[in-house]
Amino acid sequence: MHELSVVESMVGVVLKHAEGNRAEKVTSINLVLGEMSTIMEEPVKFYFEILSKGTIAQGAELNFERKPLIARCSVCGKEFKVIEYDFTCPDCGSLETEIVSGREFRVESIEIE
């Protein structure tokens, strides 16, 4: 259910930028969704359909780009793809890592007419 508030914000951002560019219609919205994000595609689509109704974004296509979970070792600096949530550095074996990407949910771009 937390997707509702996220989609409300997303629609607000899309409409603000579309209207600021004097768009008549938003044709597609390109979203980035991290592998570790708790946001799910189907609820986003569901709420978007409801929240965009009657706006210039109604009927816009939602495109999702999945970003892998990437971590960086705090000891040796190696960046690596996290597989099966194993955050162990493949180079030095350290568990001192930080997430670089994979938690995001953002509007990457919009296409307008």
C-alpha positions in Angstrom: 0.0 0.0 0.0 3.0 2.4 0.4 3.1 2.5 -3.4 0.1 4.9 -3.3 2.0 7.8 -1.7 5.0 7.1 -3.9 2.9 7.2 -7.1 1.2 10.3 -5.9 4.6 12.0 -5.7 5.6 10.6 -9.0 2.5 11.9 -10.8 3.1 15.3 -9.2 6.7 15.4 -10.5 5.6 14.2 -14.0 2.8 16.8 -14.2 4.9 19.6 -12.9 7.6 19.0 -15.6 5.2 18.3 -18.4 3.1 21.4 -17.7 6.3 23.4 -17.3 7.2 22.4 -20.8 3.7 23.2 -22.1 2.9 19.6 -22.9 -0.5 18.6 -24.2 0.0 14.9 -23.3 2.5 12.7 -21.5 3.0 9.6 -23.7 5.5 7.6 -21.6 7.2 7.7 -18.2 10.6 6.0 -17.8 11.2 4.9 -14.3 14.3 3.4 -12.6 13.6 0.7 -10.0 16.3 -0.8 -7.9 16.5 -4.5 -7.3 16.3 -3.9 -3.5 13.5 -1.4 -3.7 10.4 -2.3 -1.9 8.3 -0.7 -4.7 6.5 -3.2 -6.9 5.7 -2.6 -10.6 2.1 -3.9 -10.6 0.8 -1.7 -7.7 2.6 1.3 -9.3 0.7 0.6 -12.6 -2.6 0.2 -10.7 -2.3 3.4 -8.7 -0.9 5.4 -11.7 -4.0 4.5 -13.7 -6.2 5.8 -10.9 -4.2 8.9 -10.1 -3.5 10.0 -13.6 -7.2 9.8 -14.7 -8.3 13.2 -16.1 -4.8 14.6 -16.4 -2.4 14.9 -19.3 -0.6 11.8 -18.1 -3.7 9.6 -18.4 -2.9 6.6 -20.6 0.9 7.2 -20.5 3.0 4.1 -20.9 5.1 3.2 -17.8 8.6 1.8 -18.6 10.6 0.2 -15.8 14.4 -0.1 -15.9 15.7 -2.5 -13.2 19.0 -1.5 -11.6 21.0 -4.3 -10.0 22.1 -4.2 -6.4 25.7 -2.9 -6.4 27.9 -2.5 -3.3 31.4 -0.9 -2.7 33.9 -2.4 -0.3 35.0 0.1 2.3 38.4 -1.6 2.7 39.6 -2.1 -0.9 37.2 0.1 -2.9 36.0 -2.7 -5.2 32.4 -2.2 -6.6 30.6 -5.5 -7.2 27.1 -6.8 -8.0 25.5 -8.3 -4.9 24.2 -11.8 -5.6 21.7 -13.5 -3.2 22.2 -10.6 -0.7 25.8 -11.7 0.0 27.6 -8.4 0.7 31.0 -10.0 1.1 33.7 -8.3 -1.1 34.8 -10.8 -3.8 38.3 -9.3 -3.8 39.3 -9.0 -0.2 36.5 -10.9 1.7 35.5 -7.9 3.8 32.0 -7.4 5.0 32.5 -3.7 5.4 30.5 -2.6 2.3 28.0 0.1 1.4 25.2 0.0 -1.1 26.0 2.1 -4.2 22.8 1.4 -6.2 19.8 -0.9 -6.1 17.5 0.9 -3.7 16.3 3.6 -6.1 12.9 4.5 -7.4 12.8 7.6 -9.6 11.5 9.2 -12.7 14.3 9.0 -15.2 12.5 10.8 -18.0 9.2 11.6 -19.6 8.1 11.7 -23.2 5.5 14.4 -24.1 3.6 15.8 -27.1 
